[in-house]
Amino acid sequence: MEVVITALGPDNRGLADPIIHHVTGRGARITEIQMYDHDEEQIFAMICRMDIDTDEFEPLVDAMRQIGDHTKLAIRVWSSEKNAEKPRLALCCTFVEHTPRAVLEAVRDGLVRGEVAVVISNRKKLQTLADEFGVPFRMIGNEGGDAKDTEMIEVLDEFDVDYVILARYMRILPAQTCWQFAGGRILNLHHGLLPGFPGFRPYHDAHNARMLTFGATCHFIIPELDAGNQTINQRTFSVAPGTPLNEIIETGESENEPACLVEGLRRVVNREVCLHFHRVVARKQKSATC
């Protein structure tokens, strides 16, 4: 059984030692380990991926809880295999309805296996969408739309979420949130082709560059934004010269972006791809370890 352990907390000496010693003592085979000390924030972060016997999973969860209490680390133990037939999804969104609606419909229609356990937003606008599909809605923003990041983590834990889906969620997740759900658990839909058109206005940037092909990118979120290639799926559409920008954005938001995210999510929950050392790896490759 493949298991991912993440740990985050106040920096100190020897924080990784009890975790590593315990998992190796249980006979685990470690396939990935990364540790970071953020000196300016005095934060320690770690991810450890390993293979263990299935019957060792629950004892491992209990042991990591005890180690977390002792070291003051926030430790999470997760496996994509535990709820492989029906993973629990958190759908995060802000204003644009097309993309989160496409995910809800794909799950309802069986195109994407899983359960949308909760809809999370920093705005109230899409609460009616959650109500339409009978999914709990959690508002984590203040009146100005600023997200309460610690509250998001509490909601994700409350609903025991496997994957976090950022479906045009218009806030950047802080590194601390990314670390706690590292290892290929956070997916994002970017409304432009990466790496060519990052930022908040990719349609405008591509239009200003006189592009006739526009696109969207579904990718894993990692704490280091420029650490490498985390692309899961990309989808494009072409327009005729002179097409108004508002028509391009309408086509992108209503057709291209939803299809891009749904296919990317399908690949992840079907365990066709995964994240290993910040790189997307196809599980079908015999040489792939993830």
LODO-933682 format. One record per residue: x, y, z of N, C-alpha, C in turn. Coordinates in Angstrom, 3 decimals, decimal comma, m for minus. Layout:
BEGIN
<<X Y Z> <X Y Z> <X Y Z>>
...
END
This chain:
BEGIN
<<0,849 m1,189 0,000> <0,000 0,000 0,000> <0,886 1,241 0,000>>
<<0,605 2,158 m0,944> <1,376 3,399 m1,006> <0,790 4,410 m0,033>>
<<1,632 5,006 0,801> <1,201 5,931 1,836> <2,049 7,192 1,765>>
<<1,392 8,335 1,989> <2,081 9,620 2,048> <1,912 10,194 3,450>>
<<3,018 10,575 4,067> <2,997 11,260 5,352> <3,489 12,679 5,138>>
<<2,730 13,661 5,620> <3,183 15,046 5,612> <3,263 15,541 7,041>>
<<4,226 16,417 7,277> <4,412 16,976 8,616> <4,761 18,452 8,483>>
<<4,176 19,267 9,346> <4,412 20,710 9,324> <4,330 21,243 10,739>>
<<5,270 22,112 11,091> <5,208 22,692 12,426> <6,392 23,580 12,725>>
<<6,481 24,058 13,955> <7,589 24,925 14,358> <8,924 24,210 14,185>>
<<9,893 24,913 13,606> <11,192 24,315 13,325> <11,921 23,985 14,626>>
<<12,584 22,845 14,610> <13,358 22,405 15,763> <14,269 21,280 15,303>>
<<15,142 20,827 16,153> <16,064 19,747 15,811> <15,374 18,387 15,939>>
<<15,738 17,486 15,045> <15,329 16,098 15,172> <13,865 15,819 14,937>>
<<13,168 16,686 14,218> <11,739 16,480 14,025> <11,441 15,292 13,121>>
<<12,301 15,060 12,143> <12,050 13,960 11,204> <12,423 12,605 11,787>>
<<13,317 12,590 12,743> <13,866 11,322 13,239> <12,801 10,350 13,738>>
<<11,882 10,754 14,619> <10,908 9,770 15,115> <9,991 9,243 14,011>>
<<9,696 10,072 13,017> <8,847 9,623 11,914> <9,575 8,568 11,084>>
<<10,803 8,881 10,685> <11,569 7,960 9,838> <11,872 6,667 10,575>>
<<12,285 6,781 11,830> <12,617 5,586 12,600> <11,398 4,682 12,763>>
<<10,233 5,292 12,961> <9,035 4,478 13,161> <8,635 3,745 11,879>>
<<8,601 4,444 10,749> <8,130 3,801 9,518> <9,108 2,728 9,049>>
<<10,406 2,972 9,199> <11,366 1,938 8,807> <11,302 0,756 9,764>>
<<10,997 1,043 11,034> <10,836 m0,041 11,997> <9,644 m0,919 11,687>>
<<8,673 m0,373 10,982> <7,513 m1,163 10,563> <7,748 m1,879 9,239>>
<<8,934 m1,756 8,719> <9,258 m2,452 7,478> <8,858 m1,694 6,227>>
<<8,596 m0,396 6,348> <8,194 0,386 5,184> <9,374 0,585 4,239>>
<<9,062 0,662 2,947> <10,069 0,978 1,935> <9,842 2,417 1,488>>
<<10,755 3,297 1,863> <10,612 4,714 1,539> <10,984 4,946 0,077>>
<<10,072 5,583 m0,674> <10,311 5,842 m2,093> <10,537 7,324 m2,393>>
<<10,208 8,192 m1,433> <10,424 9,633 m1,617> <10,434 10,292 m0,258>>
<<11,373 11,212 m0,086> <11,382 12,003 1,138> <11,946 13,385 0,811>>
<<11,248 14,411 1,295> <11,688 15,786 1,115> <11,462 16,525 2,417>>
<<12,458 17,316 2,811> <12,356 18,096 4,037> <12,808 19,522 3,758>>
<<12,104 20,476 4,364> <12,415 21,885 4,153> <12,372 22,627 5,480>>
<<13,354 23,491 5,679> <13,371 24,400 6,817> <13,185 25,817 6,281>>
<<12,091 26,454 6,632> <11,846 27,836 6,237> <12,335 28,733 7,388>>
<<13,606 29,119 7,297> <14,237 29,816 8,410> <13,527 31,120 8,757>>
<<13,095 31,857 7,712> <12,489 33,154 7,992> <11,158 33,016 8,722>>
<<10,481 31,881 8,543> <9,210 31,650 9,224> <9,348 30,672 10,379>>
<<10,540 30,099 10,530> <10,804 29,093 11,563> <9,807 27,934 11,451>>
<<9,654 27,452 10,217> <8,728 26,373 9,923> <9,489 25,177 9,360>>
<<9,128 23,996 9,830> <9,659 22,742 9,290> <8,557 22,045 8,501>>
<<8,888 21,563 7,297> <7,914 20,852 6,471> <8,564 19,599 5,906>>
<<7,754 18,552 5,771> <8,282 17,268 5,321> <7,204 16,484 4,595>>
<<7,622 15,748 3,567> <6,763 14,758 2,929> <7,561 13,475 2,792>>
<<6,902 12,365 3,109> <7,534 11,049 3,010> <6,548 10,091 2,351>>
<<6,960 9,500 1,245> <6,130 8,532 0,532> <6,748 7,151 0,704>>
<<5,908 6,161 0,954> <6,434 4,827 1,260> <5,448 3,747 0,857>>
<<5,924 2,526 0,826> <5,091 1,343 0,633> <5,078 0,545 1,927>>
<<3,859 0,200 2,400> <3,721 m0,606 3,605> <2,666 m1,677 3,363>>
<<2,638 m2,673 4,231> <1,569 m3,662 4,179> <0,255 m2,983 4,545>>
<<m0,820 m3,401 3,906> <m2,119 m2,766 4,120> <m2,541 m2,785 5,580>>
<<m2,276 m3,882 6,271> <m2,719 m3,979 7,661> <m1,894 m3,107 8,608>>
<<m0,861 m2,446 8,082> <m0,064 m1,536 8,896> <m0,593 m0,107 8,849>>
<<m1,597 0,161 8,000> <m2,027 1,546 7,789> <m2,622 2,160 9,055>>
<<m3,615 1,532 9,642> <m4,262 2,116 10,819> <m3,306 2,240 12,000>>
<<m2,468 1,227 12,296> <m1,476 1,427 13,356> <m0,522 2,584 13,061>>
<<m0,208 2,783 11,778> <0,660 3,898 11,405> <m0,025 5,230 11,675>>
<<m1,308 5,332 11,347> <m2,058 6,557 11,622> <m2,033 6,876 13,111>>
<<m2,254 5,880 13,936> <m2,263 6,081 15,382> <m0,884 6,492 15,890>>
<<0,157 5,854 15,373> <1,515 6,183 15,817> <1,886 7,614 15,426>>
<<1,512 8,037 14,210> <1,827 9,397 13,775> <1,058 10,429 14,592>>
<<m0,122 10,077 15,052> <m0,881 10,988 15,906> <m0,134 11,208 17,223>>
<<0,409 10,146 17,762> <1,160 10,270 19,008> <2,444 11,061 18,804>>
<<3,127 10,805 17,693> <4,358 11,546 17,404> <4,045 13,026 17,200>>
<<2,924 13,317 16,534> <2,522 14,707 16,335> <2,257 15,411 17,651>>
<<1,601 14,726 18,578> <1,334 15,315 19,894> <2,647 15,625 20,620>>
<<3,633 14,753 20,460> <4,909 14,920 21,163> <5,764 16,018 20,540>>
<<5,789 16,080 19,198> <6,673 17,028 18,507> <5,993 18,350 18,170>>
<<4,674 18,439 18,375> <3,883 19,625 18,016> <3,804 19,831 16,503>>
<<3,951 18,737 15,756> <3,823 18,793 14,307> <2,406 18,431 13,888>>
<<1,917 19,067 12,826> <0,667 18,649 12,201> <1,014 17,544 11,208>>
<<0,718 16,289 11,572> <1,095 15,137 10,759> <m0,164 14,516 10,160>>
<<m0,116 14,268 8,859> <m1,225 13,617 8,160> <m0,718 12,361 7,462>>
<<m1,506 11,301 7,565> <m1,193 10,035 6,904> <m2,301 9,769 5,902>>
<<m1,935 9,585 4,630> <m2,938 9,459 3,571> <m2,474 8,456 2,530>>
<<m3,443 7,759 1,948> <m3,160 6,842 0,846> <m4,244 6,980 m0,210>>
<<m3,821 7,084 m1,465> <m4,792 7,144 m2,566> <m5,524 5,823 m2,739>>
<<m5,019 4,780 m2,124> <m5,621 3,452 m2,250> <m6,750 3,228 m1,243>>
<<m6,767 4,012 m0,174> <m7,725 3,764 0,904> <m9,168 3,948 0,419>>
<<m9,428 5,043 m0,309> <m10,763 5,293 m0,856> <m10,710 5,312 m2,379>>
<<m9,968 4,381 m2,942> <m9,715 4,413 m4,386> <m10,989 4,315 m5,208>>
<<m11,990 3,572 m4,731> <m13,221 3,405 m5,498> <m14,133 4,616 m5,426>>
<<m14,018 5,397 m4,337> <m14,881 6,567 m4,192> <m14,159 7,628 m3,352>>
<<m13,120 8,250 m3,928> <m12,391 9,272 m3,175> <m13,270 10,467 m2,847>>
<<m12,977 11,095 m1,726> <m13,751 12,236 m1,265> <m13,094 13,524 m1,769>>
<<m13,899 14,372 m2,412> <m13,390 15,562 m3,070> <m13,902 16,820 m2,383>>
<<m13,025 17,809 m2,260> <m13,424 19,150 m1,835> <m13,337 20,048 m3,055>>
<<m14,447 20,681 m3,409> <m14,528 21,518 m4,600> <m14,474 22,986 m4,170>>
<<m13,394 23,661 m4,537> <m13,180 25,048 m4,117> <m13,413 25,985 m5,299>>
<<m14,196 27,034 m5,098> <m14,559 27,925 m6,189> <m14,844 29,312 m5,630>>
<<m15,011 30,294 m6,546> <m15,252 31,670 m6,113> <m16,442 32,290 m6,842>>
<<m16,267 32,632 m8,122> <m17,322 33,300 m8,878> <m17,817 32,486 m10,069>>
<<m16,864 31,932 m10,860> <m17,200 31,281 m12,128> <m17,878 29,942 m11,856>>
<<m19,078 29,754 m12,421> <m19,880 28,567 m12,120> <m19,606 27,398 m13,051>>
<<m19,222 27,661 m14,306> <m19,139 26,590 m15,298> <m18,243 25,430 m14,849>>
<<m17,075 25,751 m14,327> <m16,097 24,707 m14,014> <m16,507 23,854 m12,821>>
<<m16,879 24,439 m11,669> <m17,345 23,572 m10,572> <m18,609 22,804 m10,935>>
<<m19,490 23,393 m11,728> <m20,684 22,674 m12,160> <m20,302 21,443 m12,986>>
<<m19,320 21,589 m13,858> <m18,885 20,459 m14,688> <m18,372 19,311 m13,830>>
<<m17,655 19,633 m12,758> <m17,157 18,585 m11,862> <m18,319 17,900 m11,151>>
<<m19,254 18,672 m10,636> <m20,415 18,098 m9,955> <m21,219 17,204 m10,891>>
<<m21,391 17,630 m12,124> <m22,130 16,822 m13,092> <m21,366 15,560 m13,461>>
<<m20,050 15,669 m13,619> <m19,241 14,506 m13,986> <m19,271 13,446 m12,886>>
<<m19,239 13,890 m11,636> <m19,329 12,948 m10,514> <m20,725 12,333 m10,465>>
<<m21,755 13,154 m10,614> <m23,135 12,657 m10,588> <m23,386 11,634 m11,689>>
<<m22,832 11,895 m12,884> <m23,081 11,028 m14,039> <m22,126 9,849 m14,129>>
<<m21,201 9,738 m13,190> <m20,275 8,609 m13,189> <m19,090 8,756 m14,117>>
<<m18,902 9,929 m14,706> <m17,735 10,139 m15,568> <m16,461 10,266 m14,747>>
<<m16,607 10,776 m13,541> <m15,505 10,853 m12,581> <m15,964 10,155 m11,318>>
<<m15,259 9,126 m10,918> <m15,685 8,416 m9,717> <m15,226 9,196 m8,486>>
<<m16,076 9,196 m7,513> <m15,779 9,914 m6,296> <m17,037 10,514 m5,704>>
<<m16,852 11,295 m4,660> <m17,945 11,975 m3,976> <m17,503 13,390 m3,653>>
<<m18,261 14,363 m4,117> <m17,979 15,742 m3,730> <m18,500 15,917 m2,308>>
<<m17,594 15,891 m1,355> <m17,976 15,902 0,055> <m18,349 17,294 0,535>>
<<m17,757 18,335 m0,078> <m18,008 19,699 0,371> <m17,625 20,676 m0,730>>
<<m18,360 21,771 m0,809> <m17,997 22,904 m1,665> <m17,498 24,013 m0,750>>
<<m16,297 24,509 m1,025> <m15,667 25,539 m0,212> <m15,503 26,796 m1,053>>
<<m15,808 27,943 m0,482> <m15,659 29,181 m1,238> <m15,334 30,347 m0,312>>
<<m14,654 31,324 m0,875> <m14,391 32,571 m0,160> <m15,467 33,611 m0,458>>
<<m16,478 33,231 m1,228> <m17,620 34,093 m1,536> <m18,907 33,273 m1,407>>
<<m20,047 33,950 m1,294> <m21,322 33,258 m1,135> <m21,992 32,927 m2,467>>
<<m21,468 33,458 m3,566> <m22,161 33,410 m4,844> <m22,575 31,997 m5,257>>
<<m21,726 31,007 m5,053> <m21,986 29,671 m5,571> <m22,614 28,729 m4,543>>
<<m23,116 29,279 m3,458> <m23,809 28,419 m2,495> <m25,034 27,766 m3,130>>
<<m25,712 28,488 m4,026> <m26,883 27,909 m4,697> <m26,495 26,711 m5,545>>
<<m25,293 26,721 m6,105> <m24,819 25,580 m6,887> <m24,645 24,361 m5,991>>
<<m24,041 24,550 m4,830> <m23,883 23,444 m3,886> <m25,243 22,918 m3,443>>
<<m26,170 23,828 m3,186> <m27,515 23,423 m2,762> <m28,215 22,619 m3,862>>
<<m28,026 23,014 m5,100> <m28,653 22,316 m6,224> <m28,246 20,845 m6,273>>
<<m26,986 20,563 m5,933> <m26,481 19,194 m5,989> <m26,489 18,516 m4,618>>
<<m27,038 19,184 m3,608> <m27,140 18,590 m2,287> <m25,815 18,370 m1,598>>
<<m24,872 19,284 m1,838> <m23,535 19,163 m1,255> <m23,365 20,228 m0,180>>
<<m22,811 19,892 0,981> <m22,574 20,897 2,022> <m21,707 22,048 1,499>>
<<m22,030 23,259 1,930> <m21,302 24,452 1,507> <m20,640 25,082 2,722>>
<<m19,368 25,436 2,570> <m18,645 26,103 3,646> <m18,032 27,393 3,126>>
<<m18,414 28,489 3,749> <m17,904 29,818 3,422> <m16,709 30,108 4,315>>
<<m15,536 30,370 3,708> <m14,326 30,597 4,503> <m13,740 31,986 4,255>>
<<m14,512 32,882 3,635> <m14,016 34,219 3,355> <m14,696 35,268 4,218>>
<<m14,023 36,400 4,356> <m14,647 37,510 5,053> <m15,456 38,340 4,060>>
<<m15,942 39,499 4,480> <m16,798 40,301 3,612> <m16,077 40,760 2,353>>
<<m14,755 40,898 2,438> <m13,986 41,318 1,271> <m13,510 40,170 0,407>>
<<m13,840 38,933 0,786> <m13,433 37,782 0,004> <m12,085 37,211 0,377>>
<<m11,424 37,789 1,380> <m10,147 37,234 1,825> <m10,395 35,908 2,525>>
<<m9,646 34,888 2,127> <m9,878 33,543 2,645> <m9,217 33,353 4,011>>
<<m9,901 32,608 4,862> <m9,350 32,217 6,157> <m8,723 30,837 5,961>>
<<m7,418 30,824 5,744> <m6,741 29,598 5,333> <m6,764 28,512 6,406>>
<<m6,653 28,908 7,670> <m6,718 27,900 8,731> <m8,098 27,263 8,786>>
<<m9,113 28,051 8,478> <m10,479 27,516 8,463> <m10,652 26,525 7,318>>
<<m9,999 26,779 6,186> <m10,062 25,827 5,076> <m9,499 24,478 5,497>>
<<m8,366 24,485 6,182> <m7,762 23,238 6,638> <m8,697 22,503 7,583>>
<<m9,341 23,237 8,464> <m10,288 22,616 9,401> <m11,446 21,957 8,655>>
<<m11,935 22,607 7,594> <m13,033 22,035 6,812> <m12,563 20,779 6,081>>
<<m11,371 20,822 5,504> <m10,842 19,650 4,798> <m10,707 18,462 5,740>>
<<m10,285 18,721 6,963> <m10,177 17,641 7,947> <m11,553 17,173 8,395>>
<<m12,470 18,121 8,563> <m13,827 17,773 9,005> <m14,484 16,787 8,045>>
<<m14,279 16,982 6,742> <m14,922 16,133 5,745> <m14,009 15,014 5,251>>
<<m12,847 14,849 5,886> <m11,932 13,736 5,589> <m11,669 13,644 4,076>>
<<m11,189 14,733 3,519> <m11,045 14,885 2,076> <m9,790 14,181 1,565>>
<<m9,935 13,531 0,404> <m8,779 12,934 m0,270> <m8,107 13,914 m1,214>>
<<m8,913 14,599 m2,041> <m8,366 15,527 m3,032> <m9,047 16,890 m2,905>>
<<m8,253 17,931 m3,103> <m8,740 19,306 m3,081> <m8,726 19,817 m4,521>>
<<m9,887 20,219 m5,039> <m10,018 20,640 m6,425> <m10,246 22,150 m6,459>>
<<m9,298 22,884 m7,003> <m9,418 24,330 m7,135> <m10,022 24,631 m8,494>>
<<m11,343 24,806 m8,517> <m12,082 25,010 m9,760> <m12,356 26,498 m9,935>>
<<m11,336 27,225 m10,377> <m11,370 28,684 m10,467> <m11,573 29,310 m9,085>>
<<m10,857 28,750 m8,110> <m10,804 29,343 m6,776> <m9,791 30,474 m6,827>>
<<m10,249 31,707 m6,704> <m9,420 32,860 m7,006> <m8,638 33,368 m5,797>>
<<m7,978 32,437 m5,132> <m7,059 32,783 m4,065> <m5,865 31,846 m4,135>>
<<m4,684 32,360 m3,843> <m3,475 31,541 m3,820> <m3,376 30,844 m2,468>>
<<m3,219 29,534 m2,484> <m3,072 28,805 m1,227> <m1,693 29,080 m0,635>>
<<m1,620 29,352 0,654> <m0,309 29,551 1,280> <0,474 28,252 1,310>>
<<1,798 28,378 1,410> <2,671 27,194 1,383> <2,333 26,219 2,503>>
<<1,912 26,742 3,658> <1,611 25,844 4,775> <0,432 24,927 4,446>>
<<m0,575 25,450 3,743> <m1,694 24,598 3,323> <m1,224 23,570 2,307>>
<<m0,403 24,006 1,359> <0,099 23,091 0,325> <0,912 21,957 0,933>>
<<1,722 22,265 1,949> <2,531 21,222 2,562> <1,679 20,185 3,275>>
<<0,623 20,625 3,930> <m0,178 19,678 4,695> <m0,966 18,726 3,801>>
<<m1,177 19,124 2,544> <m1,876 18,245 1,603> <m1,007 17,998 0,373>>
<<0,293 17,873 0,615> <1,256 17,631 m0,462> <1,173 16,179 m0,935>>
<<1,890 15,898 m2,010> <1,952 14,535 m2,517> <0,934 14,236 m3,594>>
<<0,394 15,267 m4,244> <m0,561 15,040 m5,321> <m1,999 15,034 m4,868>>
<<m2,326 15,842 m3,866> <m3,696 15,889 m3,345> <m4,434 17,167 m3,733>>
<<m3,722 18,172 m4,264> <m4,350 19,443 m4,630> <m4,237 19,634 m6,135>>
<<m5,387 19,763 m6,808> <m5,438 20,004 m8,246> <m5,971 21,399 m8,507>>
<<m5,411 22,064 m9,511> <m5,841 23,416 m9,849> <m6,183 23,507 m11,324>>
<<m7,184 24,314 m11,640> <m7,511 24,647 m13,027> <m7,039 26,066 m13,285>>
<<m6,035 26,199 m14,160> <m5,563 27,529 m14,557> <m6,155 27,859 m15,917>>
<<m6,718 29,053 m16,039> <m7,430 29,428 m17,257> <m6,502 29,989 m18,334>>
<<m5,385 29,315 m18,512> <m4,432 29,660 m19,561> <m3,475 28,507 m19,764>>
<<m2,716 28,568 m20,857> <m1,733 27,527 m21,128> <m0,447 27,838 m20,370>>
<<m0,007 26,892 m19,560> <1,255 27,012 m18,855> <2,338 26,230 m19,591>>
<<3,569 26,710 m19,585> <4,064 27,852 m18,799> <3,948 29,204 m19,500>>
<<3,366 29,235 m20,683> <3,378 30,449 m21,482> <2,588 31,615 m20,917>>
<<1,424 31,326 m20,300> <0,541 32,404 m19,850> <0,094 32,168 m18,408>>
<<0,971 32,459 m17,454> <0,599 32,360 m16,035> <m0,139 33,623 m15,605>>
<<m0,352 33,766 m14,309> <m0,951 34,993 m13,789> <m2,464 34,979 m13,807>>
<<m3,054 36,126 m13,468> <m4,494 36,226 m13,277> <m5,248 36,600 m14,543>>
<<m4,557 37,021 m15,618> <m5,247 37,472 m16,830> <m4,676 36,781 m18,072>>
<<m4,675 35,446 m18,102> <m4,058 34,753 m19,238> <m4,783 34,968 m20,562>>
<<m6,105 35,102 m20,525> <m6,826 35,380 m21,777> <m6,381 36,726 m22,352>>
<<m6,313 37,722 m21,502> <m5,897 39,046 m21,944> <m4,459 39,018 m22,464>>
<<m3,584 38,318 m21,735> <m2,184 38,267 m22,146> <m2,030 37,566 m23,493>>
<<m2,739 36,459 m23,682> <m2,657 35,743 m24,957> <m3,258 36,574 m26,084>>
<<m4,346 37,275 m25,786> <m4,986 38,124 m26,795> <m4,072 39,280 m27,188>>
<<m3,401 39,871 m26,213> <m2,468 40,961 m26,500> <m1,266 40,482 m27,308>>
<<m0,926 39,195 m27,164> <0,172 38,611 m27,932> <m0,267 38,144 m29,312>>
<<m1,516 38,454 m29,677> <m2,094 38,113 m30,983> <m2,187 36,598 m31,192>>
<<m2,393 35,870 m30,091> <m2,563 34,423 m30,197> <m3,920 34,100 m30,807>>
<<m3,979 33,008 m31,566> <m5,246 32,511 m32,104> <m5,637 31,189 m31,461>>
<<m4,768 30,670 m30,607> <m5,050 29,452 m29,847> <m5,001 29,784 m28,361>>
<<m6,051 29,422 m27,655> <m6,146 29,678 m26,226> <m6,344 28,342 m25,515>>
<<m6,100 28,318 m24,222> <m6,216 27,032 m23,551> <m6,334 27,128 m22,049>>
<<m6,361 25,958 m21,431> <m6,436 25,831 m19,977> <m5,514 24,703 m19,549>>
<<m5,112 24,740 m18,298> <m4,172 23,758 m17,762> <m4,676 23,238 m16,430>>
<<m4,763 21,931 m16,300> <m5,031 21,287 m15,015> <m3,706 20,774 m14,478>>
<<m3,352 21,169 m13,269> <m2,046 20,789 m12,741> <m2,116 20,588 m11,233>>
<<m1,147 19,836 m10,729> <m1,014 19,685 m9,288> <m0,445 20,974 m8,696>>
<<m0,886 21,293 m7,488> <m0,339 22,414 m6,729> <0,730 21,885 m5,792>>
<<1,876 22,566 m5,774> <2,946 22,225 m4,841> <3,396 23,504 m4,141>>
<<4,081 23,391 m2,996> <4,481 24,605 m2,269> <5,417 25,508 m3,066>>
<<6,363 24,923 m3,822> <7,286 25,718 m4,618> <6,685 25,905 m6,000>>
<<6,215 27,117 m6,294> <5,442 27,356 m7,508> <6,231 27,065 m8,778>>
<<7,545 27,236 m8,771> <8,346 27,062 m9,982> <9,246 25,839 m9,906>>
<<8,799 24,815 m9,193> <9,667 23,665 m8,950> <9,726 22,687 m10,116>>
<<8,878 22,820 m11,119> <8,963 21,883 m12,243> <7,633 21,689 m12,929>>
<<7,501 20,538 m13,573> <6,332 20,257 m14,408> <5,309 19,460 m13,620>>
<<4,166 20,086 m13,317> <3,099 19,391 m12,608> <1,822 19,313 m13,447>>
<<1,953 19,390 m14,764> <0,784 19,416 m15,643> <0,151 18,038 m15,751>>
<<m1,163 17,991 m15,527> <m1,934 16,753 m15,639> <m2,657 16,692 m16,978>>
<<m3,210 17,834 m17,400> <m3,970 17,882 m18,652> <m3,997 19,312 m19,176>>
<<m3,977 19,438 m20,496> <m4,157 20,730 m21,143> <m5,148 20,576 m22,289>>
<<m5,907 21,633 m22,525> <m6,901 21,613 m23,588> <m6,932 22,985 m24,259>>
<<m7,052 22,998 m25,583> <m6,991 24,252 m26,327> <m8,192 24,407 m27,247>>
<<m8,380 25,639 m27,717> <m9,357 25,919 m28,767> <m8,815 27,072 m29,605>>
<<m9,180 27,097 m30,863> <m8,691 28,118 m31,781> <m9,815 29,066 m32,168>>
<<m9,443 30,291 m32,485> <m10,404 31,307 m32,898> <m9,925 31,954 m34,190>>
<<m10,835 32,607 m34,861> <m10,494 33,318 m36,092> <m9,878 34,674 m35,760>>
<<m9,034 35,200 m36,634> <m8,486 36,538 m36,402> <m9,608 37,555 m36,202>>
<<m9,405 38,435 m35,234> <m10,391 39,474 m34,970> <m11,488 39,087 m34,012>>
<<m11,463 37,855 m33,495> <m12,488 37,441 m32,532> <m12,396 38,305 m31,278>>
<<m13,480 38,905 m30,841> <m13,447 39,770 m29,651> <m13,024 38,998 m28,404>>
<<m12,331 39,683 m27,531> <m11,830 39,041 m26,318> <m12,958 38,477 m25,474>>
<<m14,083 39,183 m25,381> <m15,178 38,692 m24,542> <m15,744 37,372 m25,062>>
<<m15,745 37,176 m26,385> <m16,198 35,902 m26,953> <m15,200 34,788 m26,641>>
<<m13,918 35,131 m26,682> <m12,880 34,144 m26,369> <m13,013 33,683 m24,914>>
<<m13,195 34,638 m24,018> <m13,320 34,291 m22,602> <m14,572 33,453 m22,363>>
<<m15,670 33,799 m23,019> <m16,916 33,041 m22,858> <m16,735 31,594 m23,304>>
<<m16,089 31,388 m24,452> <m15,841 30,021 m24,927> <m14,922 29,268 m23,977>>
<<m13,902 29,963 m23,512> <m12,958 29,310 m22,608> <m13,602 28,903 m21,298>>
<<m14,371 29,817 m20,702> <m14,962 29,543 m19,394> <m16,094 28,524 m19,467>>
<<m16,879 28,558 m20,525> <m18,066 27,702 m20,585> <m17,790 26,330 m21,187>>
<<m16,761 26,201 m22,012> <m16,525 24,937 m22,711> <m15,142 24,348 m22,422>>
<<m14,102 25,128 m22,649> <m12,751 24,566 m22,613> <m12,267 24,267 m21,197>>
<<m12,423 25,221 m20,303> <m11,942 25,022 m18,933> <m12,630 23,850 m18,226>>
<<m13,971 23,758 m18,275> <m14,620 22,628 m17,603> <m14,141 21,278 m18,121>>
<<m14,016 21,154 m19,450> <m13,575 19,878 m20,026> <m12,144 19,553 m19,613>>
<<m11,308 20,575 m19,538> <m9,910 20,363 m19,149> <m9,811 19,842 m17,722>>
<<m10,540 20,464 m16,796> <m10,462 20,050 m15,400> <m11,072 18,670 m15,183>>
<<m12,201 18,394 m15,804> <m12,856 17,103 m15,613> <m11,942 15,966 m16,068>>
<<m11,294 16,123 m17,208> <m10,400 15,063 m17,688> <m9,173 14,937 m16,792>>
<<m8,631 16,060 m16,338> <m7,493 15,982 m15,427> <m7,855 15,293 m14,129>>
<<m9,022 15,637 m13,572> <m9,478 14,993 m12,341> <m9,710 13,511 m12,556>>
<<m10,282 13,147 m13,696> <m10,512 11,736 m13,998> <m9,205 10,960 m13,997>>
<<m8,164 11,524 m14,576> <m6,870 10,844 m14,629> <m6,303 10,604 m13,234>>
<<m6,538 11,576 m12,342> <m5,990 11,450 m10,985> <m6,774 10,433 m10,164>>
<<m8,105 10,544 m10,131> <m8,886 9,637 m9,295> <m8,861 8,212 m9,844>>
<<m8,640 8,056 m11,150> <m8,471 6,715 m11,722> <m7,065 6,181 m11,509>>
<<m6,228 6,996 m10,876> <m4,856 6,622 m10,537> <m4,036 6,300 m11,798>>
<<m4,293 7,054 m12,858> <m3,492 6,935 m14,080> <m2,190 7,719 m13,963>>
<<m2,230 8,801 m13,182> <m1,040 9,622 m12,968> <m0,918 9,938 m11,486>>
<<0,276 10,339 m11,079> <0,500 10,763 m9,703> <1,677 11,718 m9,690>>
<<1,942 12,289 m8,533> <3,033 13,235 m8,363> <4,153 12,555 m7,593>>
<<5,363 12,621 m8,146> <6,515 11,998 m7,499> <7,703 12,937 m7,644>>
<<8,248 13,386 m6,509> <9,324 14,385 m6,512> <8,939 15,578 m7,383>>
<<7,715 16,064 m7,193> <7,201 17,252 m7,879> <7,078 17,066 m9,392>>
<<7,040 15,837 m9,870> <6,870 15,576 m11,289> <5,678 14,647 m11,496>>
<<4,906 14,922 m12,551> <3,783 14,042 m12,879> <4,327 12,785 m13,547>>
<<3,904 11,641 m13,035> <4,360 10,350 m13,538> <3,152 9,510 m13,925>>
<<3,240 8,844 m15,063> <2,171 7,939 m15,491> <2,318 6,607 m14,770>>
<<1,293 6,181 m14,061> <1,385 4,937 m13,304> <1,475 3,714 m14,228>>
<<1,027 3,844 m15,461> <1,053 2,691 m16,372> <2,472 2,287 m16,720>>
<<3,434 3,208 m16,560> <4,823 2,891 m16,834> <5,355 1,990 m15,732>>
<<5,914 0,857 m16,119> <6,392 m0,096 m15,126> <7,497 0,482 m14,266>>
<<8,221 1,456 m14,827> <9,313 2,045 m14,084> <8,868 3,127 m13,118>>
<<7,595 3,512 m13,197> <7,107 4,616 m12,368> <6,912 4,170 m10,929>>
<<7,402 4,973 m10,015> <7,185 4,743 m8,596> <6,485 5,953 m8,018>>
<<5,252 5,773 m7,610> <4,530 6,908 m7,043> <3,330 6,381 m6,259>>
END
